[in-house]
Amino acid sequence: MKRHNRLVQFGTAAALAAVLSFPQAVLAAGQPIAVSASTTAALAADESAAYSSFLSRHYGIALSGTVNRAQFAAALEKVVAPVRGITAEPTQTSYLPQAPAGSTSLTVWEAVTAAVKAAEQKELAYTYDEAKVAAAWAKAGWTYNAGGTIPFDSAQELAVAIDLQFVPALQLASLKADGSVSAELAYQLLGKVAEFHGQTQNYLGTISEAGIYGKLVQAWKESQLIKAGDLQQLVDEVLKQDLITGYNLKDAAFDPHFDPARTITYGHSDIVHAVQLIGLLQSEGIEAKVQLEPKTSAFLYLKEWGEPTETEDYQVVQIENGNYIAYSKEYDLSFEFASAEEKERFQPLVLQYAKKNEEDATGLLKGSWWQPLYYSLTEIADYPVITNNYVQEGRYIVQTFSLNEDSAAVVEGFKTLDATLDVQTYQFWVDQPFYNYLLGDFK
C-alpha cells in the first residue's frame, strides 16, 4: 500500500461485540455420543452466559430473575432491529401470543414460540404434521396431545425449536411448557434469534484448526475491491481536493462481533503474510478466533510516480489534474484471543518478527512493513491513542485514521462537499510504529 501523509486510510469499523462458539452434536464413528443431562445443563448455562455478555454489550439487554412478557418482548425487538444498518428497519409486530387480560406473566412455550417466529422459522414449523410434532416433543420428554391447551401452530413452533436446538432437548425436559421463563432461558432464546439473523459471531475458524490456512486464503480469493456507490463518489471528491489523503472502504457484513477486550485487528495487503502470522501465533502456543475482513484502500497516486499498472486487485482512475485515485485490495485480520493476557503477547511477536527495521532485514515474515498496523478498541498498555473518522451508509463504511488533534480537520474535510454528512469519530489504541508514522516518521 502507498502511504503518504499524516492523515491516512487505515482502519476498521466501529467497535462491536461478541464471541459465541459452542459444541453441537458430538460424533464418533458416525454415531452420536450420549450426553448426560448434567453435561447438557452445563453447556446450556455456558451458552446462555456467553449470549448474555453479547446481548448486554451489543443491544444493552439486561435481564435477571423471572422474565415477564414486556421484558422479553422489548428484548426481542432489540435483537431483530438492524445491526448498524445492515438489515431493514424492524416492524413492531409482537411475536408473543395474545395474553389473558391483565396478565404480565410469560410461559416457556410462549417465549420459545416467539423466538421461532422472530428467527423467521415459522414457515418451516408449519410443515410439521401431528406425528412429526409428537416425535419432536418426545425428544424433550414432552407428550403432545391434539386439542390440548397449546394451539397446534404453537405446538409446531415448539417442535421446530426442539429440532433446530433453540434449546437443548434435555434442557427442555427439565422445564414445564407452562412454567415461568428464567433470565438464563431468555438469554439463550434471544441469542439464538440473533444467531439465525447472522448477528452473532462471524469468523473463519481458530488458529489451532488444521484447515484455517486454506479457509483464510479462500476468503481472500473470494474478496474483491469494494464499491460503495454514491458514498464512494462523494469521498473521492473530497480526496481530489486534498482535504484527506486517503480512506478505507469496509463492508460491515464481515464484522466478526468479537469481544473488544480480547481482540486485536491487524491490517495488511499480502495474504501470505497473514498465513505466516497465524503460523507464528500457532508456533507460540497462542489460540484465537480468526476473521478476515475485506478492505479497499483508496489514495492519491501522483503522476510523477509513472504510469500505474492495473490488476484485478489494484485499479486506478485518472482525475482532472493528471493524478490518479488508486484502489487497492487489502484486509483486516481480527483475532479474538482466549484472554486479555494472550492478547498482550501479540505485540512483542509482531515487533520481533513482522516489523521491518532495516532495508535488508532477515528473519521476518514475508512482506513485513516498516510500520505494521494493528490496534485494539479497548485500552492496552504501550499503545498510543488515535482517532478513527468514519461515515457509514447501510453496510458500507468509509474511514480514515488520524492523530487526535487532526480529527477535527478530517471531519471538516468530509463535510466540505456535504454539510449534512454524518461523520462519526471514536478513539482507540494503535501500535507505536504506526503512531510514529502518523507523526511523519516513515521508518
N, C-alpha and C positions, 0 to 999 in steps of 0.2 A: 504494500500500500504506500502511496506517496503521502508524505507528511510535510507540512509547510510552516505552520504558524502556531500561535498560542491558543487559538480557538479552533478546536478540532472536531472530528466527526466520528468519534468512537462512542460505544456505549450500549446500554440495554434499556428496556422499557421500565416503567415504574415498578417498584418492588411489589412482589406478591408472594403468596404463601405456599406451601404445604407439601407434606410428604405422606404418601399413603401407599403402602405396598404390603399386601398380606397374602398368606398362603391360601391357595384354593384347594381343590381335591388333590390328595397325595396318591400317586400311583406307583405300584410295584408289580412288575411282570404283567402289566396290563390290567391289574385288579386294584380297586380302591382299598386302602388300608383303613381299618376301622378306627375311628377317633372317639375317645371317651367323652362323656357329657362334660366332665370337669375340664378336659382339654379344650373342647368347643367353647365352653363358657369363658375360659381364659383368653382364647383367641378373639372371641367377640368383644370382651372387655378391652383388649388391646386395640382392636379396630375402632371401637367406639371412642376410646381416648384419643386416638390419632385424628379421627374425624372431628372430635370436639375441639382440638387445637386448631385444626384447619378452619373449621366453621367460625370459630371465635375470631381468628386473625383475618380471615377473608371477608366475612359478612357481618361481623360484630354480633354473632348469635351467642347468647349466654343462657343456659338452662340449668336447672337444678331441681332435685326432688321429683315430685309428681308433676307432669306437664299437662296443662289444660288445653282446651280447644283453641282459644285465642292465641296462646303462646306458640303452639305448633303451626297454626295457620300463618301467623306472621313470619315465623322462621322459614316455612316452606316457600312463601312468596319471595323472600330474600334470596333463596337458593336458585329459584328459577328466573330471577331477574338477570339482565345481561351482565356478562363478565367483561368489563372495560369495553363495552360497545360491540363485542363480537356477535352476540345474539340479539334477536329482536326484543323490543320492549315487552315486558310480561303483561299478560292480562290479569285482571283482578278476580278472575273466577275462582270460587272456593273449590278445593279438591275434596273437602270433607262432606260427608252426607249431612242432610238436614238434622239438626239437633232437636230433641224434645224441648218444648217451650220452657225457658228459664234454666236449661241445663248448660253448664260450662265444662262438664267432665269430658274426657276423651278416653275411648277404649282402644285396646290393642288393634282390633280388627279395623276400626275407623282410621287409625294412624297408618297402618300398613297399606290399606287400600288407597288412601290419599297419596302415599308415596308412589304407588304403582302408577296412578294417573299422572302425577307430576313428572314422573320419569318417562311418560309417553309410552307406556306398555299396556294400556287398557285394551287396545285392539287385539293384541296377542292373547290377552286374558279371555276375551270373548270368543275365541276359537275353542275353548275348553268345553267339552260336554260334561255331563254329570259324573260319568265314570272317571274321566281324567281329573276332575276336581277332587273326587273322593280319593283317588290314588295319591295325588299331591298332598292332600291334607293328612293322609296316613303317614307320610314321611315325618310329619311333626307330631305324630301321636294324637292327632285330632280326628274326630269322626264327623263326616259330612252327612247331614240329614236333609233331604229335599223338603222344602217347605218350612225350614227352621226359621229362627229369628233373624238370621243374617240373609239378606236378599241374595238371589242367585248371582247377580252381576258382581256383588261384593265377594261372594264365595269364589267366583272365578278369579278375581283380582288377588285374593289371598293365595289361591293355588299358584298363580304365576309368580307371586312374590317368593313362595317356597322354592319353586323350580329355578328361579333366577337368583336365589340366595340373597335376597334383600336382607333377610335374617336367617342364620343357620337353622335348619330344621330342628336340630337337637336343642337349640336355644328356645325356639318357639314351644317345644314340648314342655318347657318349664313354665310357660305362660298360659293364661286363660284368655280366650278371644275377647271376652267382655271385661277383662281386667284393666287396671289403670296403666298408663304409659309412664315409664321412668325416663329420666333425662338420658340415661345410657342408651335405651332403645330409641329414643327420639333422635339422638345424635347419629346413631347407626343408620336410621332410615333417611335422614337428611343427607348424610354423607353419600349414601347410595344414589339418591336423586342427583346430587352434584356429579357423581361418577358417570351416570348414564347420560348426562349432558356434556361430558368431556371437560368438566371444570375442576377436576382434582388433579392428581399427578400426571405428568406428561413427560416421559423420559425414555431413552433408548434401552437402558439396562444399567448394570453396575460394573465397576472396574474389574471385579473378580470373575465376571462371566467370560467363559471361553469365546463366545461369539460376539463380544462387544466391538471388536475391531471391524469386523465385517459390517455390523449394523451402522457403525459410525461412518465408514466410507460410503456405504449405500445411501445413507441420509444426505451426505454431501453431494453425491452424484445426482440425487433426485432434486436438490435445491437449484434454484435459478435466480438470476438477477430479479430483484423485487421492483415492481412498478406500482406506483400509488396514485396514478391519475392526476386529478386537479390539485391535490395537496402537493404532489411532487413538482408539478409545473410551477406552482406558487413559490416553493422554496428554491427551485432552480433560478427564478428571477432574483431572489434575494442573494443567491450565490453569485450571479452575474454582476451584481452591483458591489461586490466585495464587502457586503455587510456581514457575511460569515465566510469562513474559508472552506467549509465543507460540512457534510452531515452524513448520518447513517439512516438507512431505512430498515425497519424491522417489522415483522408480522407477529402480532400478539398471540396468534393461534398456536405458536410454538413455545409460548411461555411455559416453563416446567412446573410452576407453582410450588417451588421448593421453599423450605423454611429458611428465611433470610439469615437467621442466626447461625446456620450451619453451611451456608452457601457462598462460594466464590465463583465469579464468572470471568472467563479468560477469553480475550479476543485475538484472532489471528486470521490468516488467509491461506495457509498451507495445511492441507488435510493430513499430510504425512507428519507434520509437526504435532498435530492433535493426537494421532495414533501413538507417536513416541512419548508424548506427555502422559497419556494414560498408562502406557507401559512402564514409564518411570515411577508413577504413583503405585502401580501394582507391585513393582520390584521392591518398593519400600514398605510394603505391607499396609498401604492406605486403602481403605474402602470408601466408595462414594457412589451415589447415583449420578448418571451422566445424561445430559441432554445437549444436542446440537441445535442451536437457534440460527437459522439462516439470516444473513445480514448483507446489505448492499451499501458500500461506501461511495459517496459522491464527493468529488473535489475538483478544483480547477487544475487543468493541465495546460501549462504555458506553451505557446507556440515555439519559443526558443529552445524547448527541450527536444524538438524534432517531431517528425511525423509519427503519431501514435500507431501502434499495431493492435488491431482489434481481434478479439477472440470471442467465443461464446460466453465467457465469464468476465470479459473486460471490453466495454464498449464506450465510445465517445460520441459527443455531439458538438460540432463546432458552433461557436457563438459569434456575435457581431464583431468583436474586436480581434478575431483571429485565434483566440484561445479556445480551449475545449472544456466541456464538463465531462469528466471521466466517471464511469460507473464500474465498480469492481466488486465481484462476488467474494464475500468473506463469511465468517461465522463467529458466534459467541458460543463457548463451551462452558456450560454450567455444571458445577459439581456440588452435590449436597453430601457433606461428609457425615460420618456416623456421630460425630461430636464436635463441639467447638474446639476441643484440643486437637483433633485431627485436622480441622480447618487451619489452625495455626502452623501446622507442619508444611503447608503448601508453599509459602513464600521462600523459606530457605532453599528448597529444592529448585524452584524457578530461578532464583538468583545465582545458584551454582551451576545449573545445567541448561538454562534456557534464556540467559541474558548475555548478549554479546558485549564484551568489554574491550576488545581489540580486533583489528581488521582480520587477521588470520587466526583467530581463536580456534582451538580444537577442544574436543571433549564436550561439545554442546549438541543439543538436539538440532535436527535439520531445520534450517530457516529461522534460527533464533534471532530476535530483534535486539537492537541497541536499547530500546525502551519497551520491554514487554508490557502488555496492558492486561491487568486483572484487578478486580475490585470486589468490594463487599458492600451490601446495603445496610449492614449494621456495623457498629464501631469495632475496630480491631487494632491492636497495638501496632505502632510503627507504620501505619498507613495514613498519609495526609488526606485532607478533605477537599473535594472539588464539587462542582455543580453539573448536573445534567439539565439541559434546557430542551424541552421537547413539545411537540404538537402531535395529538392523536386524532385521527379521523377514522371511525369504525375500527377495523382491525389493524390499520397501518399506523406506524409511529415514525415520525421524523425527529431526530435528536442530534444534539451536538454537545460535547463536553467542554467545560471552560474552568478557569480559575474562578473562585467565588467572587472576587472583585470585578471580574469581567462579565458576570452573568447578566447584569442589567443591560449592558451594551448588546449582548447576544439577543436578549428578549426584544429590545428596541429594533434590532435588525430584522427579526422575524415580522414585527408589526409594521415595518415601513410600508410594505405593499398592501397590507390588510390590517387595519387597526382593530378589527373585530376578532382577529385570530386569537384563539385561546392557548397561550403559551404557558406551559407549566414548568416548574423547576423543583428540584429537590437536591439535597446534598448527600454525598456518600463517600466511601473510603477507597482510595486507589493506591497502587504501589508507588513507591518513591521515585523509581526511574521515570515512570510516565508523568508524575507530577513535575519532575525536573524538566521533562520535555515541554510541558506547558509553560515553564518559566523561560524556555529558549535554549536549554541545554540539550543538544541533539545526540549526545553520546553518554 
